[in-house]
Amino acid sequence: MQVAENHSYISKKDSSKVLHSFYLIGDAGNSALNKKDSALSYLEQEIKNAKKNSTLIFLGDNVYQRGIPKENSKNYKLAEHRLKVQTDIGKKFPGRTFFIPGNHDWYSGLDGLKRQEKLVEKALGKNSFYREKGCPLEKVEINDDINVIVVDTHWFVTNWDNHPGINDDCEIKTREKFFEEFEGLLKKSQGKTTIVALHHPMFTNGPHGGYYSFKSHMKPLPIFGSALNILRKTSGVTNTDQQNEKYNLLRKRIISLAQQSEKVMFISGHEHSIQYIVQDNIPQIVSGSGSKLTATKNVNGGVFSYGTQGFARLDVYEDGASTVHFYTAKDRKIVFEANVFKKDSIVEFTDFPNMDVSEKKREFTPIKKQIKGNSIISYGEKDTENTLVRK
């Protein structure tokens, strides 16, 4: 576990003032048949403390390795089980639960995504799997003060030629249109705590961001493993890495648009670790170690990172403040906490004790304007309104 040296946390004393809580877990789709990964088991225990004013979000890669295959596939039973252990937790959750897709959920194509949506909604009801009408963008209004904007990031980075009909059912048919719609949703959320839920993180200090463990340099063989890592970091050959051209474009535009609004944060999976990063004045929560783990570094705005199975809880308070809390299956407790946003500023208007408003009769004085040389001569009428008179 790595924590920034200058980190400090101010606890919110009155937990009854929590407006809404979000339980965040990603990449949780790798449980063995008839078993449940340790992070999911711990989450199942911890949600017993959750309240109705809370939401559980599964942040993508809900089924390894290739999403939900056809029912006659030899891998279907395992895939179905890996999803079911998550939806079973969702059924027990006292608040709302929903899933967003990750890159692995796409690997059985658009039909695989539809199969996953059908299974999730069968278990949890409508609006529990967000890729409505095949669209990559969705606004979820939690309450008057909190919005979640769901982004299907793999839709953006994937090769559309491999998915005929990808945009047939959605009005968003170009990547540029996507950015226009995303900007519009941000503007409509001004003044609210705005949580952008996207599988691929915009900021990360893990392998997808170009930071590799010593162990990864040894696989499959020493030197060869290092060469593979260098290739990933410099070529952007895979669309799962930030160095990829489309992924990098997505990052730059999303970050730029988010910077134009206040109180916007990112929540993601993808990296098999838990991280808290504040970069370009935007908080990024990474909670992608629901069933796998990889090493991470604490650089580039990193406040906390831990390569272990776990999940996060985000609390938003009535005064507009928010805090994040990271749990690990290994420690069976909260191992890190941070203040995300401060409470909202309240502008108070006070009376001016030495001022009084008295009305004067509206008076009109003839004034006209005419440009003559370098001078302006005025004609017409001057309007004298109500004036402030000092007592």
Phi, psi and omega in degrees: 000134180236132180229137179299140185299324185270012184287137172220152183227130177253115184289141173273116190287324186260095182292344179290346180271008177290120180282319180199144177242144177238124173263126190238124177212137180227165177056043186262013189260044183231023179294144175290158181303131180066016178229173181223131180297156188297324180295321178292321178298318179291321176301316180301323178287318187289329183289354174296338179268357183285157179247174182295329179276060181209159182225135176256123181240123172267120195267029174098169193054055183281341179216112172272154354267339188229041178064208182264112179280182176296153184298333180273004179285147178292342181265359186296316184300316180293316180298317179298319179297317182298328176280322185296323181296336177277315180294332177296323176293319178300324179296327182275345184290132185288338179260213182265149177231137169212158182247148168238154183278151171242182184298321181293331178291341179275346192287356168253021174076186180298325178294324177295320176297318180294324177295319179294316178302317181298316181293318180294314183289333174295323182279322191241354180095177182298155177059038176246357174226115188264093159207058187301127179053030179073012183274145183272005188218134181208136174260129177245112181273109182285312175199192184293343186246354185223130172238145169247129174253115182267129179239126173273092187292329182291330173306320184286317189273345184283163176277110185295337179297336179277357183226075180305135179081015186302326184247015186299323187262008185234146178287338179276107185243357177224158178292327178293321176298323177303313181296322178297316180292320179298316178299320179297319179294322177297317181296321179290342181261007180304137180089352179252160166289119186246118183251116179264112182263113181217136184299309179283124180288149175278333175229135177202148176243033178248192183303324180289347175258003177097015180245114189245149178281162176300322181300323181292335178287345182266353184250138355284341177215153175304150183074309179295320178296319177296321179297321178295318179295320178296320178298316179299317187288329187259334187260336185062035186294333181248139183282006174271350183254147183295340180285348178297143186301312182290319178299316181295321177297314178303312179304308185300316183288317180298314180297315180300316180292321180294328180293343180277354180240159176263154174058046174251133175227159177250139171233133188211166169247234172078302174280137183271062181202176171243132184217150168230121185231140170236108183226141183053034179065019178241125177286139176234120174258124174249122179222077186238025182248046180288340179208356179223167176213145174220160181288159179212162176244163181246077182229177173049059179083003180295128176257326182206143173205146182204121179270072181210161180291136180179195181202177182231157172232128178251124178251129175248129186261165182298331181274006178095349178287162177211151179225154177236144185225127183252130179250148173234144178293329181293314184269341180057041178194174173287127181252347181203142177222150179210149170278126182268293176244146174283167179293155181296145174283141178246120179270119181258133178258126180242156177288152174267110188295333183259014181238145177221147180258120175234147185268140171246148179299135179298125181240144179239125177246129182302129177219136173228157179235136178208133180273123180227110185062236177261008183251154176243120176257130186258141176226163176121221183224138176261130184255116178261114183270188173302143182234155176273130180241125180290136179292000000 
